[in-house]
């Protein structure tokens, strides 16, 4: 079970998704570190079983059919790609989904600027 989740509330509102779906995107976002990769064409997908999602995010999901509905919804919104391979759910993030933790956030949009844009009392000086 995951102890912490990085849920981008701004993106949840912008994309009209629930906190549970936000937790699922966070899990998918980190899938490359734990899920089995599958190459289809020139894209890498990750096998993320519904039961694994329930085990990892029990505060958000307790039933496989609820997980499946969230996966389908995220795919319909263009946030993830979802492919069935037999009974396996293969998932990856779309370009839109990849903006989850950078674009539109203070960290992702931040820029340092040059010295003329910084005040004399800046910590960078």
C-alpha positions in Angstrom: 0.0 0.0 0.0 1.2 3.5 -0.9 1.6 5.8 2.1 1.6 9.0 0.2 0.0 10.3 -3.0 0.8 13.3 -5.1 -2.5 14.6 -6.3 -2.5 17.7 -8.5 -5.7 19.4 -7.4 -5.5 22.0 -10.1 -5.4 19.3 -12.8 -8.2 17.4 -11.1 -10.4 20.5 -11.4 -9.2 21.3 -14.9 -9.7 17.8 -16.2 -12.9 17.2 -14.2 -11.7 14.1 -12.4 -12.1 12.9 -8.9 -9.5 12.6 -6.1 -9.6 8.8 -6.6 -8.8 9.2 -10.2 -6.0 11.7 -9.3 -4.5 9.0 -7.0 -4.7 6.6 -9.9 -2.9 9.0 -12.2 -0.2 9.3 -9.6 0.2 5.6 -9.4 0.3 5.3 -13.3 2.8 8.1 -13.4 5.2 6.0 -11.3 4.5 2.7 -13.0 7.8 2.6 -14.8 9.5 2.0 -11.4 7.4 -1.1 -10.5 5.1 -2.4 -13.3 6.0 -4.8 -16.0 6.6 -3.0 -19.4 5.0 -4.2 -22.6 6.0 -2.7 -26.0 3.2 -2.3 -28.5 4.3 -0.7 -31.8 6.8 2.0 -30.7 5.1 2.8 -27.3 5.8 1.3 -23.9 2.7 0.3 -21.8 2.7 -0.9 -18.3 0.7 -3.9 -17.0 -1.2 -2.5 -14.0 -3.7 -5.0 -12.6 -6.9 -3.8 -11.1 -6.2 -5.8 -7.9 -2.8 -4.1 -7.7 -4.5 -0.7 -7.8 -6.9 -1.8 -5.1 -3.9 -3.0 -3.0 -2.0 0.2 -3.6 -4.8 2.7 -3.2 -7.3 1.1 -0.8 -8.6 4.5 0.4 -9.8 5.2 -3.2 -10.7 1.8 -4.6 -12.2 -1.4 -3.1 -13.8 -3.0 -6.2 -12.2 -4.0 -9.6 -15.2 -2.7 -11.5 -14.8 0.7 -10.0 -11.1 0.7 -11.0 -12.1 -0.4 -14.5 -14.6 2.5 -14.8 -12.0 5.0 -13.7 -9.5 3.6 -16.2 -12.1 3.9 -19.0 -13.0 7.5 -17.9 -9.4 8.6 -17.9 -8.9 7.1 -21.4 -12.0 8.9 -22.7 -10.7 12.2 -21.3 -7.4 11.6 -23.2 -5.3 11.4 -20.0 -4.2 7.7 -20.5 -4.0 5.1 -23.2 -5.6 1.8 -22.3 -5.1 -1.4 -24.3 -6.4 -4.9 -23.4 -4.0 -7.8 -23.9 -6.0 -10.8 -23.0 -7.2 -10.1 -19.5 -4.4 -7.6 -18.8 -4.9 -3.9 -18.6 -1.9 -2.1 -20.3 -1.7 1.6 -19.6 0.5 4.5 -20.3 0.1 8.3 -20.0 -0.7 10.4 -23.0 1.0 13.8 -23.6 -1.9 15.4 -21.7 -1.3 12.9 -18.8 2.4 13.6 -18.8 1.7 17.2 -17.8 0.2 15.9 -14.5 3.1 17.0 -12.4 4.8 19.8 -14.3 2.7 21.9 -16.6 0.3 24.3 -14.9 2.0 24.0 -11.5 4.3 26.4 -9.6 7.2 24.0 -10.0 6.6 23.2 -13.7 6.0 26.8 -14.8 8.8 28.4 -12.6 11.7 30.0 -14.2 14.7 31.6 -12.5 15.2 34.6 -14.9 18.4 36.6 -15.2 20.1 38.8 -12.7 18.4 42.0 -14.0 15.0 40.4 -13.2 15.9 39.5 -9.6 15.9 42.0 -6.8 19.0 42.9 -4.8 17.6 40.9 -1.8 17.1 37.7 -3.7 18.4 34.5 -2.2 20.1 33.6 -5.5 22.4 36.6 -5.1 
